[in-house]
Amino acid sequence: MKTLLDRFLRNEAGIVELATAIEYGLIGALIALAIMVGATQLGTALNSKFASVASTVNGRTASTVATLNSPATPAQR
């Protein structure tokens, strides 16, 4: 067992592979973080846009309904 540990500690390829794995892990974590931040910002922007569209549609619908339900005057006929 000691020789296996000694061989591992002396093997530079094992250390390089470990460093490469750590670097890939860090790159993956940064990419995941960027995706989460971007998705959050996109979700916030879409939520704002849909709220704006909904309020516009609701405002026009209420106005249209009020106009259709109001009695017409003789001048409007």
TINUVO-740080 format. One record per atom (N, C-alpha, C): residue number from 1; residue in three letters; atom name; x, y, z. Coordinates in Angstrom, 2 decimals, decimal comma. Layout:
<atoms>
atom n = NUM; res = ALA; atom = CA; xx = X; yy = Y; zz = Z .
...
</atoms>
This chain:
<atoms>
atom n = 1; res = MET; atom = N; xx = 0,82; yy = -1,19; zz = 0,00 .
atom n = 1; res = MET; atom = CA; xx = 0,00; yy = 0,00; zz = 0,00 .
atom n = 1; res = MET; atom = C; xx = 0,87; yy = 1,25; zz = 0,00 .
atom n = 2; res = LYS; atom = N; xx = 1,97; yy = 1,19; zz = 0,76 .
atom n = 2; res = LYS; atom = CA; xx = 2,86; yy = 2,33; zz = 0,82 .
atom n = 2; res = LYS; atom = C; xx = 3,49; yy = 2,59; zz = -0,55 .
atom n = 3; res = THR; atom = N; xx = 3,84; yy = 1,55; zz = -1,26 .
atom n = 3; res = THR; atom = CA; xx = 4,45; yy = 1,75; zz = -2,58 .
atom n = 3; res = THR; atom = C; xx = 3,44; yy = 2,37; zz = -3,55 .
atom n = 4; res = LEU; atom = N; xx = 2,18; yy = 2,00; zz = -3,41 .
atom n = 4; res = LEU; atom = CA; xx = 1,15; yy = 2,58; zz = -4,27 .
atom n = 4; res = LEU; atom = C; xx = 1,01; yy = 4,07; zz = -3,99 .
atom n = 5; res = LEU; atom = N; xx = 1,03; yy = 4,44; zz = -2,71 .
atom n = 5; res = LEU; atom = CA; xx = 0,95; yy = 5,85; zz = -2,33 .
atom n = 5; res = LEU; atom = C; xx = 2,19; yy = 6,60; zz = -2,79 .
atom n = 6; res = ASP; atom = N; xx = 3,37; yy = 5,99; zz = -2,61 .
atom n = 6; res = ASP; atom = CA; xx = 4,60; yy = 6,63; zz = -3,08 .
atom n = 6; res = ASP; atom = C; xx = 4,59; yy = 6,83; zz = -4,59 .
atom n = 7; res = ARG; atom = N; xx = 4,12; yy = 5,81; zz = -5,29 .
atom n = 7; res = ARG; atom = CA; xx = 4,06; yy = 5,91; zz = -6,75 .
atom n = 7; res = ARG; atom = C; xx = 3,08; yy = 7,02; zz = -7,18 .
atom n = 8; res = PHE; atom = N; xx = 1,96; yy = 7,11; zz = -6,47 .
atom n = 8; res = PHE; atom = CA; xx = 0,98; yy = 8,16; zz = -6,80 .
atom n = 8; res = PHE; atom = C; xx = 1,56; yy = 9,54; zz = -6,53 .
atom n = 9; res = LEU; atom = N; xx = 2,25; yy = 9,70; zz = -5,41 .
atom n = 9; res = LEU; atom = CA; xx = 2,81; yy = 11,00; zz = -5,07 .
atom n = 9; res = LEU; atom = C; xx = 3,94; yy = 11,40; zz = -6,02 .
atom n = 10; res = ARG; atom = N; xx = 4,66; yy = 10,43; zz = -6,53 .
atom n = 10; res = ARG; atom = CA; xx = 5,76; yy = 10,73; zz = -7,44 .
atom n = 10; res = ARG; atom = C; xx = 5,30; yy = 10,88; zz = -8,88 .
atom n = 11; res = ASN; atom = N; xx = 4,11; yy = 10,41; zz = -9,18 .
atom n = 11; res = ASN; atom = CA; xx = 3,60; yy = 10,44; zz = -10,54 .
atom n = 11; res = ASN; atom = C; xx = 3,08; yy = 11,85; zz = -10,85 .
atom n = 12; res = GLU; atom = N; xx = 3,79; yy = 12,57; zz = -11,67 .
atom n = 12; res = GLU; atom = CA; xx = 3,38; yy = 13,91; zz = -12,01 .
atom n = 12; res = GLU; atom = C; xx = 2,12; yy = 13,92; zz = -12,89 .
atom n = 13; res = ALA; atom = N; xx = 1,92; yy = 12,88; zz = -13,64 .
atom n = 13; res = ALA; atom = CA; xx = 0,74; yy = 12,81; zz = -14,50 .
atom n = 13; res = ALA; atom = C; xx = -0,53; yy = 12,79; zz = -13,65 .
atom n = 14; res = GLY; atom = N; xx = -0,49; yy = 12,11; zz = -12,50 .
atom n = 14; res = GLY; atom = CA; xx = -1,64; yy = 12,08; zz = -11,61 .
atom n = 14; res = GLY; atom = C; xx = -1,96; yy = 13,45; zz = -11,06 .
atom n = 15; res = ILE; atom = N; xx = -0,93; yy = 14,21; zz = -10,74 .
atom n = 15; res = ILE; atom = CA; xx = -1,13; yy = 15,56; zz = -10,22 .
atom n = 15; res = ILE; atom = C; xx = -1,67; yy = 16,47; zz = -11,31 .
atom n = 16; res = VAL; atom = N; xx = -1,14; yy = 16,33; zz = -12,51 .
atom n = 16; res = VAL; atom = CA; xx = -1,62; yy = 17,14; zz = -13,63 .
atom n = 16; res = VAL; atom = C; xx = -3,07; yy = 16,82; zz = -13,93 .
atom n = 17; res = GLU; atom = N; xx = -3,42; yy = 15,53; zz = -13,91 .
atom n = 17; res = GLU; atom = CA; xx = -4,80; yy = 15,15; zz = -14,17 .
atom n = 17; res = GLU; atom = C; xx = -5,73; yy = 15,68; zz = -13,09 .
atom n = 18; res = LEU; atom = N; xx = -5,27; yy = 15,68; zz = -11,84 .
atom n = 18; res = LEU; atom = CA; xx = -6,08; yy = 16,21; zz = -10,75 .
atom n = 18; res = LEU; atom = C; xx = -6,27; yy = 17,71; zz = -10,92 .
atom n = 19; res = ALA; atom = N; xx = -5,22; yy = 18,42; zz = -11,29 .
atom n = 19; res = ALA; atom = CA; xx = -5,33; yy = 19,86; zz = -11,51 .
atom n = 19; res = ALA; atom = C; xx = -6,27; yy = 20,16; zz = -12,67 .
atom n = 20; res = THR; atom = N; xx = -6,19; yy = 19,35; zz = -13,72 .
atom n = 20; res = THR; atom = CA; xx = -7,07; yy = 19,54; zz = -14,87 .
atom n = 20; res = THR; atom = C; xx = -8,53; yy = 19,30; zz = -14,47 .
atom n = 21; res = ALA; atom = N; xx = -8,76; yy = 18,28; zz = -13,66 .
atom n = 21; res = ALA; atom = CA; xx = -10,12; yy = 17,99; zz = -13,21 .
atom n = 21; res = ALA; atom = C; xx = -10,67; yy = 19,13; zz = -12,36 .
atom n = 22; res = ILE; atom = N; xx = -9,82; yy = 19,70; zz = -11,51 .
atom n = 22; res = ILE; atom = CA; xx = -10,25; yy = 20,83; zz = -10,69 .
atom n = 22; res = ILE; atom = C; xx = -10,57; yy = 22,03; zz = -11,57 .
atom n = 23; res = GLU; atom = N; xx = -9,73; yy = 22,28; zz = -12,58 .
atom n = 23; res = GLU; atom = CA; xx = -9,98; yy = 23,40; zz = -13,49 .
atom n = 23; res = GLU; atom = C; xx = -11,28; yy = 23,21; zz = -14,25 .
atom n = 24; res = TYR; atom = N; xx = -11,53; yy = 22,01; zz = -14,73 .
atom n = 24; res = TYR; atom = CA; xx = -12,78; yy = 21,74; zz = -15,42 .
atom n = 24; res = TYR; atom = C; xx = -13,97; yy = 21,91; zz = -14,48 .
atom n = 25; res = GLY; atom = N; xx = -13,82; yy = 21,51; zz = -13,24 .
atom n = 25; res = GLY; atom = CA; xx = -14,89; yy = 21,69; zz = -12,26 .
atom n = 25; res = GLY; atom = C; xx = -15,18; yy = 23,17; zz = -12,03 .
atom n = 26; res = LEU; atom = N; xx = -14,13; yy = 23,97; zz = -11,92 .
atom n = 26; res = LEU; atom = CA; xx = -14,33; yy = 25,42; zz = -11,73 .
atom n = 26; res = LEU; atom = C; xx = -14,98; yy = 26,06; zz = -12,96 .
atom n = 27; res = ILE; atom = N; xx = -14,54; yy = 25,66; zz = -14,13 .
atom n = 27; res = ILE; atom = CA; xx = -15,15; yy = 26,19; zz = -15,36 .
atom n = 27; res = ILE; atom = C; xx = -16,62; yy = 25,81; zz = -15,43 .
atom n = 28; res = GLY; atom = N; xx = -16,94; yy = 24,56; zz = -15,09 .
atom n = 28; res = GLY; atom = CA; xx = -18,34; yy = 24,12; zz = -15,08 .
atom n = 28; res = GLY; atom = C; xx = -19,17; yy = 24,91; zz = -14,08 .
atom n = 29; res = ALA; atom = N; xx = -18,60; yy = 25,18; zz = -12,91 .
atom n = 29; res = ALA; atom = CA; xx = -19,32; yy = 25,95; zz = -11,89 .
atom n = 29; res = ALA; atom = C; xx = -19,57; yy = 27,38; zz = -12,36 .
atom n = 30; res = LEU; atom = N; xx = -18,58; yy = 27,98; zz = -13,01 .
atom n = 30; res = LEU; atom = CA; xx = -18,76; yy = 29,34; zz = -13,52 .
atom n = 30; res = LEU; atom = C; xx = -19,81; yy = 29,39; zz = -14,63 .
atom n = 31; res = ILE; atom = N; xx = -19,81; yy = 28,41; zz = -15,49 .
atom n = 31; res = ILE; atom = CA; xx = -20,81; yy = 28,35; zz = -16,56 .
atom n = 31; res = ILE; atom = C; xx = -22,20; yy = 28,19; zz = -15,96 .
atom n = 32; res = ALA; atom = N; xx = -22,33; yy = 27,31; zz = -14,95 .
atom n = 32; res = ALA; atom = CA; xx = -23,62; yy = 27,11; zz = -14,29 .
atom n = 32; res = ALA; atom = C; xx = -24,09; yy = 28,40; zz = -13,62 .
atom n = 33; res = LEU; atom = N; xx = -23,18; yy = 29,11; zz = -12,98 .
atom n = 33; res = LEU; atom = CA; xx = -23,52; yy = 30,38; zz = -12,34 .
atom n = 33; res = LEU; atom = C; xx = -23,98; yy = 31,41; zz = -13,38 .
atom n = 34; res = ALA; atom = N; xx = -23,28; yy = 31,48; zz = -14,50 .
atom n = 34; res = ALA; atom = CA; xx = -23,67; yy = 32,42; zz = -15,56 .
atom n = 34; res = ALA; atom = C; xx = -25,05; yy = 32,08; zz = -16,11 .
atom n = 35; res = ILE; atom = N; xx = -25,35; yy = 30,81; zz = -16,26 .
atom n = 35; res = ILE; atom = CA; xx = -26,66; yy = 30,40; zz = -16,76 .
atom n = 35; res = ILE; atom = C; xx = -27,75; yy = 30,78; zz = -15,75 .
atom n = 36; res = MET; atom = N; xx = -27,48; yy = 30,57; zz = -14,47 .
atom n = 36; res = MET; atom = CA; xx = -28,48; yy = 30,91; zz = -13,44 .
atom n = 36; res = MET; atom = C; xx = -28,73; yy = 32,41; zz = -13,40 .
atom n = 37; res = VAL; atom = N; xx = -27,68; yy = 33,20; zz = -13,46 .
atom n = 37; res = VAL; atom = CA; xx = -27,85; yy = 34,66; zz = -13,43 .
atom n = 37; res = VAL; atom = C; xx = -28,59; yy = 35,13; zz = -14,68 .
atom n = 38; res = GLY; atom = N; xx = -28,21; yy = 34,61; zz = -15,83 .
atom n = 38; res = GLY; atom = CA; xx = -28,88; yy = 34,99; zz = -17,08 .
atom n = 38; res = GLY; atom = C; xx = -30,34; yy = 34,58; zz = -17,09 .
atom n = 39; res = ALA; atom = N; xx = -30,64; yy = 33,39; zz = -16,60 .
atom n = 39; res = ALA; atom = CA; xx = -32,03; yy = 32,92; zz = -16,58 .
atom n = 39; res = ALA; atom = C; xx = -32,86; yy = 33,76; zz = -15,61 .
atom n = 40; res = THR; atom = N; xx = -32,27; yy = 34,14; zz = -14,49 .
atom n = 40; res = THR; atom = CA; xx = -32,98; yy = 34,98; zz = -13,53 .
atom n = 40; res = THR; atom = C; xx = -33,29; yy = 36,34; zz = -14,13 .
atom n = 41; res = GLN; atom = N; xx = -32,32; yy = 36,94; zz = -14,79 .
atom n = 41; res = GLN; atom = CA; xx = -32,54; yy = 38,25; zz = -15,40 .
atom n = 41; res = GLN; atom = C; xx = -33,55; yy = 38,15; zz = -16,54 .
atom n = 42; res = LEU; atom = N; xx = -33,47; yy = 37,10; zz = -17,33 .
atom n = 42; res = LEU; atom = CA; xx = -34,44; yy = 36,91; zz = -18,41 .
atom n = 42; res = LEU; atom = C; xx = -35,84; yy = 36,72; zz = -17,85 .
atom n = 43; res = GLY; atom = N; xx = -35,97; yy = 35,94; zz = -16,78 .
atom n = 43; res = GLY; atom = CA; xx = -37,26; yy = 35,73; zz = -16,15 .
atom n = 43; res = GLY; atom = C; xx = -37,84; yy = 37,01; zz = -15,60 .
atom n = 44; res = THR; atom = N; xx = -37,01; yy = 37,83; zz = -14,99 .
atom n = 44; res = THR; atom = CA; xx = -37,47; yy = 39,11; zz = -14,47 .
atom n = 44; res = THR; atom = C; xx = -37,94; yy = 40,03; zz = -15,60 .
atom n = 45; res = ALA; atom = N; xx = -37,18; yy = 40,08; zz = -16,68 .
atom n = 45; res = ALA; atom = CA; xx = -37,55; yy = 40,92; zz = -17,82 .
atom n = 45; res = ALA; atom = C; xx = -38,85; yy = 40,43; zz = -18,46 .
atom n = 46; res = LEU; atom = N; xx = -38,98; yy = 39,12; zz = -18,61 .
atom n = 46; res = LEU; atom = CA; xx = -40,21; yy = 38,58; zz = -19,20 .
atom n = 46; res = LEU; atom = C; xx = -41,41; yy = 38,82; zz = -18,30 .
atom n = 47; res = ASN; atom = N; xx = -41,23; yy = 38,67; zz = -17,00 .
atom n = 47; res = ASN; atom = CA; xx = -42,31; yy = 38,93; zz = -16,06 .
atom n = 47; res = ASN; atom = C; xx = -42,77; yy = 40,38; zz = -16,15 .
atom n = 48; res = SER; atom = N; xx = -41,82; yy = 41,29; zz = -16,24 .
atom n = 48; res = SER; atom = CA; xx = -42,16; yy = 42,71; zz = -16,37 .
atom n = 48; res = SER; atom = C; xx = -42,90; yy = 42,98; zz = -17,67 .
atom n = 49; res = LYS; atom = N; xx = -42,42; yy = 42,38; zz = -18,75 .
atom n = 49; res = LYS; atom = CA; xx = -43,06; yy = 42,60; zz = -20,06 .
atom n = 49; res = LYS; atom = C; xx = -44,48; yy = 42,04; zz = -20,08 .
atom n = 50; res = PHE; atom = N; xx = -44,67; yy = 40,82; zz = -19,56 .
atom n = 50; res = PHE; atom = CA; xx = -46,00; yy = 40,23; zz = -19,54 .
atom n = 50; res = PHE; atom = C; xx = -46,94; yy = 41,02; zz = -18,63 .
atom n = 51; res = ALA; atom = N; xx = -46,44; yy = 41,55; zz = -17,52 .
atom n = 51; res = ALA; atom = CA; xx = -47,27; yy = 42,38; zz = -16,64 .
atom n = 51; res = ALA; atom = C; xx = -47,69; yy = 43,65; zz = -17,36 .
atom n = 52; res = SER; atom = N; xx = -46,78; yy = 44,23; zz = -18,13 .
atom n = 52; res = SER; atom = CA; xx = -47,11; yy = 45,43; zz = -18,90 .
atom n = 52; res = SER; atom = C; xx = -48,16; yy = 45,14; zz = -19,95 .
atom n = 53; res = VAL; atom = N; xx = -47,98; yy = 44,03; zz = -20,66 .
atom n = 53; res = VAL; atom = CA; xx = -48,96; yy = 43,66; zz = -21,69 .
atom n = 53; res = VAL; atom = C; xx = -50,31; yy = 43,35; zz = -21,05 .
atom n = 54; res = ALA; atom = N; xx = -50,31; yy = 42,67; zz = -19,92 .
atom n = 54; res = ALA; atom = CA; xx = -51,56; yy = 42,32; zz = -19,25 .
atom n = 54; res = ALA; atom = C; xx = -52,29; yy = 43,57; zz = -18,78 .
atom n = 55; res = SER; atom = N; xx = -51,56; yy = 44,53; zz = -18,24 .
atom n = 55; res = SER; atom = CA; xx = -52,23; yy = 45,75; zz = -17,78 .
atom n = 55; res = SER; atom = C; xx = -52,77; yy = 46,55; zz = -18,96 .
atom n = 56; res = THR; atom = N; xx = -52,05; yy = 46,54; zz = -20,08 .
atom n = 56; res = THR; atom = CA; xx = -52,54; yy = 47,24; zz = -21,27 .
atom n = 56; res = THR; atom = C; xx = -53,80; yy = 46,56; zz = -21,81 .
atom n = 57; res = VAL; atom = N; xx = -53,77; yy = 45,25; zz = -21,88 .
atom n = 57; res = VAL; atom = CA; xx = -54,93; yy = 44,51; zz = -22,38 .
atom n = 57; res = VAL; atom = C; xx = -56,12; yy = 44,70; zz = -21,44 .
atom n = 58; res = ASN; atom = N; xx = -55,89; yy = 44,62; zz = -20,14 .
atom n = 58; res = ASN; atom = CA; xx = -56,97; yy = 44,81; zz = -19,19 .
atom n = 58; res = ASN; atom = C; xx = -57,51; yy = 46,23; zz = -19,24 .
atom n = 59; res = GLY; atom = N; xx = -56,66; yy = 47,19; zz = -19,42 .
atom n = 59; res = GLY; atom = CA; xx = -57,11; yy = 48,59; zz = -19,52 .
atom n = 59; res = GLY; atom = C; xx = -57,95; yy = 48,81; zz = -20,76 .
atom n = 60; res = ARG; atom = N; xx = -57,55; yy = 48,27; zz = -21,87 .
atom n = 60; res = ARG; atom = CA; xx = -58,32; yy = 48,44; zz = -23,11 .
atom n = 60; res = ARG; atom = C; xx = -59,61; yy = 47,65; zz = -23,07 .
atom n = 61; res = THR; atom = N; xx = -59,58; yy = 46,50; zz = -22,46 .
atom n = 61; res = THR; atom = CA; xx = -60,79; yy = 45,69; zz = -22,35 .
atom n = 61; res = THR; atom = C; xx = -61,82; yy = 46,41; zz = -21,51 .
atom n = 62; res = ALA; atom = N; xx = -61,40; yy = 46,98; zz = -20,38 .
atom n = 62; res = ALA; atom = CA; xx = -62,34; yy = 47,70; zz = -19,52 .
atom n = 62; res = ALA; atom = C; xx = -62,89; yy = 48,92; zz = -20,26 .
atom n = 63; res = SER; atom = N; xx = -62,07; yy = 49,61; zz = -20,99 .
atom n = 63; res = SER; atom = CA; xx = -62,51; yy = 50,78; zz = -21,74 .
atom n = 63; res = SER; atom = C; xx = -63,48; yy = 50,38; zz = -22,85 .
atom n = 64; res = THR; atom = N; xx = -63,17; yy = 49,31; zz = -23,55 .
atom n = 64; res = THR; atom = CA; xx = -64,03; yy = 48,84; zz = -24,63 .
atom n = 64; res = THR; atom = C; xx = -65,37; yy = 48,38; zz = -24,09 .
atom n = 65; res = VAL; atom = N; xx = -65,36; yy = 47,66; zz = -22,99 .
atom n = 65; res = VAL; atom = CA; xx = -66,60; yy = 47,19; zz = -22,38 .
atom n = 65; res = VAL; atom = C; xx = -67,43; yy = 48,36; zz = -21,92 .
atom n = 66; res = ALA; atom = N; xx = -66,81; yy = 49,36; zz = -21,31 .
atom n = 66; res = ALA; atom = CA; xx = -67,55; yy = 50,54; zz = -20,85 .
atom n = 66; res = ALA; atom = C; xx = -68,17; yy = 51,26; zz = -22,04 .
atom n = 67; res = THR; atom = N; xx = -67,47; yy = 51,35; zz = -23,14 .
atom n = 67; res = THR; atom = CA; xx = -67,99; yy = 52,02; zz = -24,32 .
atom n = 67; res = THR; atom = C; xx = -69,15; yy = 51,24; zz = -24,92 .
atom n = 68; res = LEU; atom = N; xx = -69,03; yy = 49,93; zz = -24,98 .
atom n = 68; res = LEU; atom = CA; xx = -70,10; yy = 49,11; zz = -25,56 .
atom n = 68; res = LEU; atom = C; xx = -71,34; yy = 49,08; zz = -24,65 .
atom n = 69; res = ASN; atom = N; xx = -71,17; yy = 49,16; zz = -23,37 .
atom n = 69; res = ASN; atom = CA; xx = -72,30; yy = 49,10; zz = -22,45 .
atom n = 69; res = ASN; atom = C; xx = -72,98; yy = 50,44; zz = -22,24 .
atom n = 70; res = SER; atom = N; xx = -72,35; yy = 51,53; zz = -22,61 .
atom n = 70; res = SER; atom = CA; xx = -72,95; yy = 52,84; zz = -22,39 .
atom n = 70; res = SER; atom = C; xx = -74,05; yy = 53,06; zz = -23,44 .
atom n = 71; res = PRO; atom = N; xx = -75,14; yy = 53,69; zz = -23,01 .
atom n = 71; res = PRO; atom = CA; xx = -76,22; yy = 53,95; zz = -24,00 .
atom n = 71; res = PRO; atom = C; xx = -75,79; yy = 54,98; zz = -25,02 .
atom n = 72; res = ALA; atom = N; xx = -76,15; yy = 54,76; zz = -26,21 .
atom n = 72; res = ALA; atom = CA; xx = -75,79; yy = 55,68; zz = -27,29 .
atom n = 72; res = ALA; atom = C; xx = -76,73; yy = 56,86; zz = -27,28 .
atom n = 73; res = THR; atom = N; xx = -76,19; yy = 58,03; zz = -27,47 .
atom n = 73; res = THR; atom = CA; xx = -77,00; yy = 59,25; zz = -27,56 .
atom n = 73; res = THR; atom = C; xx = -77,50; yy = 59,38; zz = -28,98 .
atom n = 74; res = PRO; atom = N; xx = -78,53; yy = 60,14; zz = -29,21 .
atom n = 74; res = PRO; atom = CA; xx = -79,02; yy = 60,33; zz = -30,59 .
atom n = 74; res = PRO; atom = C; xx = -77,98; yy = 60,89; zz = -31,53 .
atom n = 75; res = ALA; atom = N; xx = -77,06; yy = 61,71; zz = -31,03 .
atom n = 75; res = ALA; atom = CA; xx = -76,04; yy = 62,30; zz = -31,89 .
atom n = 75; res = ALA; atom = C; xx = -75,06; yy = 61,24; zz = -32,36 .
atom n = 76; res = GLN; atom = N; xx = -74,89; yy = 60,18; zz = -31,58 .
atom n = 76; res = GLN; atom = CA; xx = -73,95; yy = 59,13; zz = -31,93 .
atom n = 76; res = GLN; atom = C; xx = -74,55; yy = 58,12; zz = -32,91 .
atom n = 77; res = ARG; atom = N; xx = -75,86; yy = 58,12; zz = -33,06 .
atom n = 77; res = ARG; atom = CA; xx = -76,49; yy = 57,14; zz = -33,95 .
atom n = 77; res = ARG; atom = C; xx = -76,40; yy = 57,51; zz = -35,36 .
</atoms>
